[in-house]
Amino acid sequence: MALFCILHEIQPFCHFGPIVEHLIVKRYLYVVTLLFLMGSGTTAIEAADPGTSDSSPPKLTALQAVILGFVEGATEYLPVSSTGHLLIVEHLLGMDGTTEQTEAAHSLAICIQCGAILAVVVLYFGRIRQIIRGLMGQDADGLRLLVNMLVAFMPAAVIGLLFSKWIKQHLFGVLPVAVALFVGGIIILLQTLRMRTTDADKGKEMTHMTWRAALFVGIVQCLAFWPGFSRSLATILGCRFAGLRMTAAVEFSFLLGLITLTAATAYEGLKHGAEMITSYGTAMPLIALLTAFFAAVVSVQFMVNALGKYGLAPFGYYRIILAMVCVVWLID
């Protein structure tokens, strides 16, 4: 019952505009919210029970929820690593003091990706509609795009299932994030030097990508399992090396994120949803999710405009500076 009450409460947010009012987007919002809350079961109900709320006060404040949602939405599609930023912010907010707190914070960070996912659904609904037509046999380019997205997703699915526990145990920390930020920044600057002799507008369109190129992009995307490297950076670079022009590479990165992030959110929600809901309740995570949505809408538009004017170089310098700050912070 609590779950359906929450779904009822978020219904007004489906009316942002004509695009969002489309039935498919409404249903997608319901689906990602269900995935976000799945796994809570009776544990979530017990956590909301008045008899236990006094003895177990919420461990996530509204301010923390807004901060985490903003950081997730603002960085998810930028080549700067949302996971890396969230790990740093969680540490600054003191959300990783114990093993239980750390697990809950990591689960929250993954589940609020729903907001960023929905932002791309809204902003790129025309392309998603083309994919749906392709699935129905009405658009050859849409079908080819869907197949390429699925092919590119498969390497991450396999690596994630096999090594997710090891990755969390060894790579989720400020120092590994700082190293990944630095390495990614250097790669961006090297790519920028290479592109001085190459026109960023040259290359194939996204709908002309072969399945072999999509598989290559999917393999490169696995670099993002190293927190701090950035899924967006990995997929954009993979697309560029596969011959796509910059704007097509960025768009494919956004669309591939729909599958990758939705799968990660569903997996984490089903596996650790109960612990997260027990720790944080439902209201604060939903605030973080909605904040992530609005921040991601602005971030995606900023990303497209910034790439057209400045390319990837500013993101490379930012990553290197942030990595150095993290190292100095750890030394102190």
C-alpha positions in Angstrom: 0.0 0.0 0.0 2.8 2.4 0.8 4.3 1.8 -2.6 1.1 2.7 -4.4 0.7 5.8 -2.3 4.2 7.0 -3.4 3.4 6.4 -7.0 0.2 8.4 -6.6 2.1 11.3 -5.1 4.6 11.5 -8.0 1.9 11.5 -10.7 1.8 15.4 -10.9 5.4 15.4 -11.9 4.5 13.7 -15.1 3.0 17.0 -16.4 6.2 19.0 -17.2 5.1 19.5 -20.8 3.7 18.0 -23.9 6.5 15.5 -24.3 6.4 14.3 -20.7 2.6 13.9 -21.0 3.1 11.1 -23.5 1.9 7.8 -22.2 5.2 6.0 -22.7 7.1 8.6 -20.6 4.5 8.4 -17.8 4.9 4.7 -17.7 8.6 4.9 -17.8 8.5 7.2 -14.7 6.3 4.6 -12.9 8.7 1.8 -13.9 11.9 3.5 -12.7 10.2 4.4 -9.5 9.1 0.8 -9.0 12.7 -0.4 -9.7 13.9 2.2 -7.2 11.6 0.9 -4.5 11.8 -2.8 -5.3 13.3 -5.0 -2.7 12.0 -3.0 0.2 9.1 -5.4 0.9 7.9 -5.5 4.4 11.2 -4.0 5.6 10.2 -0.7 4.1 6.8 -0.8 5.7 8.3 -1.6 9.1 10.7 1.2 8.7 7.8 3.6 8.2 5.9 2.1 11.2 5.1 4.8 13.8 6.2 2.5 16.6 9.7 2.2 15.2 10.3 5.7 13.7 11.1 7.3 17.0 13.8 4.8 17.8 15.2 4.8 14.3 15.3 8.5 13.0 16.1 9.1 9.3 19.8 9.1 8.6 19.4 11.2 5.5 18.4 14.8 5.8 16.6 16.9 3.1 19.8 18.9 2.6 21.9 15.8 2.1 19.3 14.4 -0.3 19.3 17.6 -2.4 23.1 17.7 -2.5 23.4 14.1 -3.5 20.6 14.4 -6.1 22.2 17.6 -7.6 25.7 16.0 -7.8 24.3 12.9 -9.4 22.2 14.7 -12.0 24.8 17.4 -12.8 27.7 14.9 -13.3 26.0 11.7 -14.7 26.3 12.6 -18.4 29.4 14.8 -18.1 32.8 13.1 -18.7 33.8 13.7 -15.0 32.3 10.6 -13.3 29.2 10.9 -11.2 30.1 7.9 -9.1 33.5 9.4 -8.2 31.9 12.7 -7.3 29.2 11.0 -5.2 31.8 8.9 -3.3 33.7 12.1 -2.5 30.5 13.9 -1.4 29.4 11.0 0.7 32.7 11.1 2.5 32.4 14.8 3.1 28.9 14.4 4.5 30.0 11.6 6.8 27.8 9.0 5.2 30.5 6.3 5.1 31.4 5.9 8.7 30.4 2.3 9.1 30.0 -0.6 6.7 26.2 -0.4 6.9 26.2 3.3 6.2 28.6 2.9 3.3 26.5 0.1 1.7 23.3 2.2 2.1 25.0 5.3 0.6 26.4 3.4 -2.4 22.9 1.9 -3.0 21.3 5.3 -2.8 23.9 6.7 -5.3 23.0 4.1 -7.8 19.2 4.1 -7.3 18.9 7.9 -7.7 20.2 7.5 -11.2 16.6 7.0 -12.1 16.3 10.8 -12.2 19.1 11.2 -14.7 17.6 8.4 -16.8 14.3 10.1 -16.9 16.0 13.4 -18.0 17.3 11.6 -21.2 13.9 10.0 -21.8 12.4 13.5 -21.8 15.1 15.3 -23.8 15.6 12.6 -26.4 12.1 11.3 -26.7 12.2 11.7 -30.5 15.1 9.3 -30.8 13.4 6.9 -28.3 10.2 7.0 -30.4 12.4 6.1 -33.5 13.7 3.1 -31.6 10.2 2.0 -30.7 9.2 2.3 -34.3 12.2 0.2 -35.2 11.1 -2.4 -32.7 7.8 -2.5 -34.5 9.4 -2.9 -37.9 8.6 0.6 -39.0 12.1 2.2 -38.9 15.2 0.4 -40.1 17.6 3.0 -38.5 15.7 2.8 -35.2 16.0 -1.0 -35.2 19.8 -0.8 -36.0 20.2 1.7 -33.2 18.4 -0.5 -30.7 20.5 -3.6 -31.7 23.7 -1.5 -31.3 22.7 -0.3 -27.9 22.0 -3.8 -26.7 25.3 -5.1 -28.1 27.2 -2.2 -26.5 25.5 -3.0 -23.2 26.4 -6.7 -23.0 30.1 -6.4 -22.0 29.2 -4.1 -19.0 26.4 -6.6 -18.0 28.9 -9.5 -17.9 31.6 -7.6 -16.1 29.2 -6.1 -13.7 27.7 -9.5 -12.7 31.1 -11.2 -12.3 33.1 -8.5 -10.6 30.7 -6.0 -8.9 31.6 -7.3 -5.4 35.3 -7.1 -6.0 34.9 -3.6 -7.5 33.1 -2.3 -4.5 35.6 -3.8 -2.1 38.7 -2.4 -3.8 37.9 0.6 -6.0 35.2 2.5 -4.0 37.4 5.0 -2.2 38.7 8.5 -2.5 42.2 7.5 -3.6 41.1 5.2 -6.4 38.7 7.8 -7.5 41.4 10.5 -7.5 43.7 8.2 -9.6 40.9 7.5 -12.1 40.0 11.2 -12.4 43.7 12.0 -13.1 44.1 9.2 -15.7 40.8 10.2 -17.4 41.9 13.9 -17.5 45.2 13.0 -19.2 43.4 10.8 -21.7 41.0 13.7 -22.5 43.9 16.1 -23.1 45.8 13.6 -25.3 42.6 13.1 -27.3 42.2 16.9 -27.6 45.8 17.2 -29.0 45.0 14.5 -31.5 41.8 16.2 -32.6 43.7 19.5 -33.4 44.4 17.9 -36.8 41.0 16.2 -37.0 37.7 17.9 -37.5 35.3 16.9 -34.8 32.4 17.1 -37.2 33.9 14.4 -39.4 32.8 10.9 -38.9 29.7 8.6 -39.2 26.3 9.3 -37.8 25.0 7.2 -34.9 22.6 5.2 -37.2 25.5 4.1 -39.4 27.4 2.4 -36.6 28.1 -1.3 -37.2 27.5 -3.9 -34.5 31.2 -4.5 -34.3 31.8 -0.8 -33.5 29.0 -1.0 -30.9 30.7 -4.0 -29.3 34.0 -2.1 -29.2 32.2 0.9 -27.5 30.7 -1.6 -25.0 34.1 -3.0 -24.1 35.5 0.5 -23.6 32.5 1.4 -21.5 33.7 -1.2 -18.9 36.5 1.2 -18.0 33.7 3.1 -16.1 33.6 0.3 -13.5 36.7 2.1 -12.1 34.9 4.8 -10.1 36.2 8.1 -11.2 36.8 7.2 -14.8 33.3 8.1 -16.1 30.9 6.1 -18.1 30.2 9.1 -20.3 33.9 9.7 -21.0 34.5 6.0 -21.8 31.6 5.7 -24.2 32.3 9.0 -26.0 35.9 8.1 -26.5 34.9 4.6 -27.7 32.5 6.1 -30.2 35.1 8.5 -31.4 37.6 5.8 -31.9 34.9 3.8 -33.7 34.6 6.6 -36.2 31.5 8.5 -35.0 31.5 12.3 -35.1 31.4 14.1 -31.8 27.7 15.0 -31.6 26.8 11.4 -32.6 29.2 10.0 -30.0 27.6 12.2 -27.3 24.1 11.2 -28.2 24.9 7.5 -28.3 26.5 7.8 -24.9 23.3 9.4 -23.5 21.1 6.7 -25.1 23.4 3.8 -24.0 23.2 5.2 -20.5 19.4 4.5 -20.5 20.0 0.7 -20.7 23.2 0.6 -18.6 21.9 2.9 -15.8 18.4 1.3 -15.7 20.0 -2.2 -15.4 22.3 -1.0 -12.6 19.5 0.7 -10.8 17.2 -2.4 -11.0 20.0 -4.7 -9.9 20.9 -2.6 -6.9 17.3 -1.9 -6.0 16.5 -5.6 -6.0 19.6 -6.6 -4.1 20.0 -3.8 -1.5 16.7 -1.9 -1.7 15.6 -3.1 1.7 18.7 -1.9 3.5 18.5 1.5 1.7 14.8 2.0 2.6 15.5 0.9 6.2 18.3 3.5 6.5 16.8 6.4 4.6 13.0 5.8 4.3 11.3 6.7 1.1 10.8 10.5 1.1 14.4 11.6 1.2 15.5 9.2 -1.6 12.6 10.5 -3.8 13.7 14.1 -3.1 17.2 13.1 -4.3 15.8 11.4 -7.3 13.7 14.4 -8.4 16.6 16.7 -7.8 18.8 14.5 -10.0 16.2 14.7 -12.7 16.2 18.5 -12.9 20.0 18.8 -12.5 20.4 16.2 -15.3 18.1 18.2 -17.7 20.3 21.3 -17.3 23.5 19.2 -17.4 22.7 17.5 -20.6 21.9 20.8 -22.4 25.1 22.3 -20.9 27.1 19.3 -22.1 25.9 19.6 -25.7 26.5 23.4 -25.8 29.9 23.2 -24.1 31.2 20.5 -26.5 30.2 22.6 -29.5 32.2 25.6 -28.2 35.1 24.2 -26.2 35.4 20.5 -26.8 36.4 18.0 -24.0 39.5 19.9 -22.9 37.9 21.9 -20.0 36.6 18.7 -18.5 40.1 17.2 -18.7 41.6 20.1 -16.8 38.8 20.0 -14.2 39.4 16.3 -13.6 43.2 16.8 -13.1 42.6 19.7 -10.7 40.0 17.7 -8.7 42.3 14.7 -8.5 45.1 16.8 -7.1 42.8 18.4 -4.5 41.7 14.9 -3.4 45.3 13.7 -3.0 46.2 16.8 -1.0 43.1 16.3 1.1 44.1 12.7 1.8 47.6 13.7 2.7 46.4 16.3 5.2 
